Amino acid sequence: MGTNCGSDLVVVTGGSGFVAVHCILALLQAGYRVRTTVRSMKRADDVRAMLAVAGIQPNESLAFAVADLTSDAGWREVMAGSTFALHVASPLPAKPPKDENDLIVPARDGTIRVLRAARDSGLRRLVLTSSFAAIGYGHPPSHSPLSERDWTNLETPGLGAYVKSKTVAERAAWDFIAREGSSLELSVVNPTVVFGPLLGADYSASIQLVQRLMDGSLPGVPHISFGIVDVRDVADLHLRAMTNPEANGERFIAVSGDFMTFQQLSQMLKARLGEAARRVPTRALPNWLVHMGALVDRSLKSILPELGKPKAATSDKARRLLGWSPRPNSDAVVATAESLIQLGLLPQSSRAVNESK
C-alpha cells in the first residue's frame, strides 16, 4: 500500500510478535519511521533478523524501546514525537492459563496504559489489534455472517481466557476513548485466524495449527470452522485504518473469504503441497473424542463450545471503506506451511521433499 507519509513516526507495540513484525515491515516499506517496543533489548536483534529474512535492513528508520504492558514505566517516552501507534502486543500463550485473569488483566490494563500514553503525547490515531474473538463467540448457531456490530457474549459458558481477554480489552479501549480520549482517534482491526509467511521461529499460537497438521502430531481434525486471513493483509489493513479518515471510530473484521473447516484446510494442504503434506490428517474426529482429549490436553478445552457450530463473517466494511483486498485463504495457508519448511521448523523429511521439487 503506497502512501505519502513524509517522515511520520509510528509506534508499534510488541515488535517481535508475528503480526507486529509484519506491520513494521509494511510501515518501513511505505516510508515511515518506526519505534517498536520489546520487553528486553535482547529481542531487538530478533526483530532485525526477521526483517532481514524479508530483505529489509532498516538502519536509522527503526528504533527500539523497552516497555512492558504490566508497568507504566517508559510508555510516555515511547509515544513521544510519534504521529500514529499500532497497539499489536497482547498475551497469547500456547496453552490456556490456570487463572484466566493472568491473561485478561494484562490485556485490559496494558491497552489502557498504551492509550493513555498515546493521548498524553498528542498522537493523532491509534490502531488497536483486537480479534474476531471479540466478535464471534456466544451467538446462536447461524450461517448468517457476523459483522462489526456484533460482540462476543462474555456470559457464554466455557468461554476461553483468550477470547475473554480480547473482548474485555477492546471494550475497555472504546470506553476509554469515549470517557477520556480527548483528541486521540481510535480504529480497531479484528483479525480471524492469522496465517501467512513466518519470518522467524518465534510465532503465534495460530501458526501451531498448521505446524501440528504438517508434522503429523494430530490424529485427526475436530469439527471446527474458522475464518482465515494472511498476516500481510492484516498489516496492510492496519496501515489503511491508521491513515484513512473513514476509519476513525470504526472496527474492521479481517477475513479473506468464507470460513473453512479443519478438514478443508487439511485437504487444501495436501492438494497444494503434495508429498510434503503427507503427514497431514484429514480424518474428522468425532466430537466425543475431542471432549475426551480435552481431559488431558488443556489446549483443547477452549474449542469445545465451538464444536460443530457453523460460523461466518464478512469483511465487506474494510473492502468498501478502506479499499482492502486480501489474498485468498489458500495462499495464506500454503505460505504458512512453506515458511515452516523453509525455516526448518518441521521434520527433516518434509523439508527434503519440498526442497527436491
Residue pairs with C-beta under 8 A, 6 or more apart in sequence:
1 26
1 30
1 236
1 239
1 240
2 30
3 30
3 31
3 239
3 243
5 30
5 31
5 32
5 243
7 33
8 32
8 33
8 82
8 83
8 84
9 32
9 33
9 34
9 35
9 81
9 82
9 83
10 27
10 32
10 33
10 34
10 35
10 82
10 83
10 84
10 85
10 86
10 242
11 34
11 35
11 36
11 37
11 78
11 79
11 82
11 84
11 85
11 86
11 118
11 123
12 20
12 23
12 24
12 27
12 34
12 35
12 36
12 37
12 85
12 86
12 88
13 20
13 36
13 37
13 67
13 69
13 85
13 86
13 87
13 88
13 89
13 114
14 20
14 36
14 37
14 38
14 88
14 89
14 90
15 21
15 24
15 36
15 37
15 38
15 43
15 47
15 64
16 38
16 43
16 46
16 47
16 50
16 202
17 88
17 89
17 202
17 204
18 194
18 198
18 202
18 203
18 204
18 206
18 207
18 231
19 88
19 129
19 191
19 194
19 204
19 231
19 234
19 235
20 36
20 86
20 88
20 89
21 47
21 50
21 51
21 199
21 200
22 196
22 199
22 231
22 232
22 234
22 235
23 86
23 88
23 234
23 235
23 238
23 239
24 34
24 36
24 47
24 51
24 62
25 51
25 54
25 56
25 199
25 235
26 232
26 235
26 236
26 238
26 239
27 34
27 239
28 34
28 51
28 56
28 58
28 61
28 62
29 56
30 239
32 61
33 61
33 62
33 63
34 58
34 61
34 62
34 63
35 62
35 63
35 64
35 65
35 78
35 82
36 47
36 62
36 63
36 64
36 65
37 64
37 65
37 66
37 67
37 78
37 89
38 44
38 47
38 64
38 65
38 66
39 66
39 67
39 68
40 66
41 64
41 66
44 64
46 200
46 202
47 62
47 64
48 58
48 62
49 200
50 199
50 200
50 202
51 57
51 58
51 62
51 199
53 199
53 200
54 199
65 74
65 77
65 78
66 74
67 73
67 74
67 75
67 78
68 74
69 89
69 90
69 91
69 106
69 107
69 109
69 110
69 111
69 113
69 114
70 106
70 109
70 110
72 113
75 113
75 114
75 116
75 117
76 117
76 120
76 121
78 117
79 85
79 117
79 118
79 120
79 121
79 123
80 121
81 121
82 121
82 123
83 123
83 124
84 123
84 124
84 125
84 126
84 127
84 242
84 243
85 114
85 118
85 123
85 125
85 126
85 127
86 126
86 127
86 129
86 238
86 242
87 111
87 114
87 115
87 126
87 127
87 128
87 129
88 129
88 238
89 110
90 107
90 110
90 111
90 129
90 165
90 166
90 169
91 103
91 106
91 107
91 165
92 162
92 204
92 205
93 103
93 162
93 205
94 205
94 208
94 299
95 298
95 299
96 103
96 160
96 161
96 162
96 298
96 299
96 301
96 302
97 103
97 161
100 161
100 164
100 165
102 161
103 161
103 162
103 164
103 165
104 161
104 164
104 165
104 168
104 169
107 165
107 166
107 168
107 169
108 165
108 168
108 169
108 172
110 169
111 128
111 169
111 170
111 172
111 173
111 176
112 172
112 173
112 176
114 126
115 126
115 173
115 176
115 177
115 181
115 184
115 186
116 176
118 126
118 184
119 180
119 181
119 182
119 183
119 184
122 183
123 184
124 184
124 185
125 184
125 185
125 186
125 187
125 242
125 247
125 248
126 184
126 185
126 186
126 187
127 186
127 187
127 188
127 189
127 238
127 241
127 242
128 169
128 170
128 173
128 186
128 187
128 188
128 189
129 189
129 191
129 238
130 166
130 169
130 170
130 173
130 188
130 189
130 190
130 251
131 163
131 166
131 190
131 191
132 190
132 191
132 192
132 193
132 227
132 253
132 254
132 255
132 313
133 152
133 162
133 163
133 166
133 167
134 151
134 152
134 163
134 166
134 167
134 169
134 170
134 171
134 190
135 146
135 148
135 150
135 151
135 152
135 190
135 253
135 313
136 146
136 150
136 152
136 311
136 313
137 152
137 153
137 156
137 159
137 163
137 167
137 305
137 306
138 152
138 153
138 154
138 155
138 156
138 159
139 146
139 150
139 153
141 309
141 310
142 310
142 312
143 310
143 312
144 312
145 312
145 313
145 314
146 253
146 311
146 312
146 313
146 314
147 253
147 313
147 314
147 316
147 317
148 190
148 250
148 251
148 252
148 253
148 317
151 167
151 171
152 159
152 163
152 167
153 159
154 164
154 167
154 168
156 305
157 305
158 301
158 304
158 305
159 305
160 301
160 302
161 302
162 302
163 302
170 188
170 190
170 251
173 186
173 188
174 186
174 188
177 184
177 186
177 249
185 248
185 249
186 248
186 249
187 241
187 242
187 247
187 248
187 249
187 250
187 251
187 252
188 241
188 250
188 251
188 252
189 234
189 237
189 238
189 241
189 251
189 252
189 254
190 251
190 252
190 253
190 254
191 229
191 234
191 253
191 254
191 255
192 226
192 227
192 228
192 229
192 253
192 254
192 255
192 259
192 313
193 206
193 209
193 226
193 227
193 228
193 229
194 204
194 206
194 229
194 230
194 231
194 234
195 206
195 207
195 210
195 228
195 229
195 230
195 231
195 332
195 333
195 335
195 336
196 230
196 231
196 232
196 233
196 234
196 332
196 335
196 336
197 231
197 232
197 335
197 336
197 338
197 339
198 207
198 336
198 339
198 340
198 343
198 345
199 339
200 343
201 343
201 345
207 336
207 340
210 265
210 269
210 333
210 336
210 337
210 340
211 340
211 345
211 346
212 218
213 221
213 265
213 266
213 269
213 279
213 280
213 281
214 269
214 276
214 277
214 279
214 280
214 337
214 340
214 341
214 346
214 350
215 279
215 346
215 347
215 350
216 279
216 280
216 281
216 347
218 281
219 281
219 283
219 285
220 281
220 283
220 284
220 285
220 289
221 261
221 262
221 263
221 265
221 266
221 281
221 282
221 283
221 284
221 285
222 262
222 284
222 285
222 287
222 290
222 303
222 307
223 261
223 262
223 284
223 285
223 287
223 290
223 307
223 308
224 261
224 262
224 303
224 306
224 307
225 259
225 260
225 261
225 262
225 309
225 310
225 311
226 259
226 260
226 311
227 253
227 255
227 256
227 259
227 260
227 311
227 313
228 255
228 256
228 257
228 259
228 260
228 265
228 329
228 332
228 333
229 254
229 255
229 256
229 326
229 332
230 256
230 326
230 327
230 331
230 332
230 335
231 332
232 327
233 254
233 256
233 324
233 326
233 327
233 332
234 254
236 324
236 326
237 252
237 254
237 318
237 322
237 324
237 326
240 247
240 318
240 322
240 323
240 324
241 247
241 250
241 252
241 322
244 321
244 322
246 321
246 322
247 321
247 322
250 317
250 321
252 315
252 317
252 318
252 321
252 322
252 324
253 313
253 314
253 315
253 317
253 318
254 315
254 318
254 324
254 326
255 313
255 314
255 315
255 326
256 315
256 326
256 327
256 328
256 329
256 332
257 326
257 328
257 329
258 312
258 329
259 310
259 311
259 312
259 313
260 268
260 329
262 284
263 282
263 284
265 333
266 280
266 281
266 282
267 282
268 329
268 330
268 333
268 334
269 277
269 280
269 333
269 334
269 337
270 277
270 278
270 280
270 282
272 330
272 333
272 334
273 334
273 337
273 338
273 354
274 353
275 353
276 337
276 341
276 350
276 353
276 354
276 357
277 337
277 350
278 350
278 353
279 347
279 350
287 307
287 308
290 300
290 303
290 304
290 307
291 304
291 307
293 300
294 300
294 301
294 304
315 324
315 326
318 324
319 325
338 354
340 346
341 350
341 351
341 354
341 355
342 351
342 354
344 351
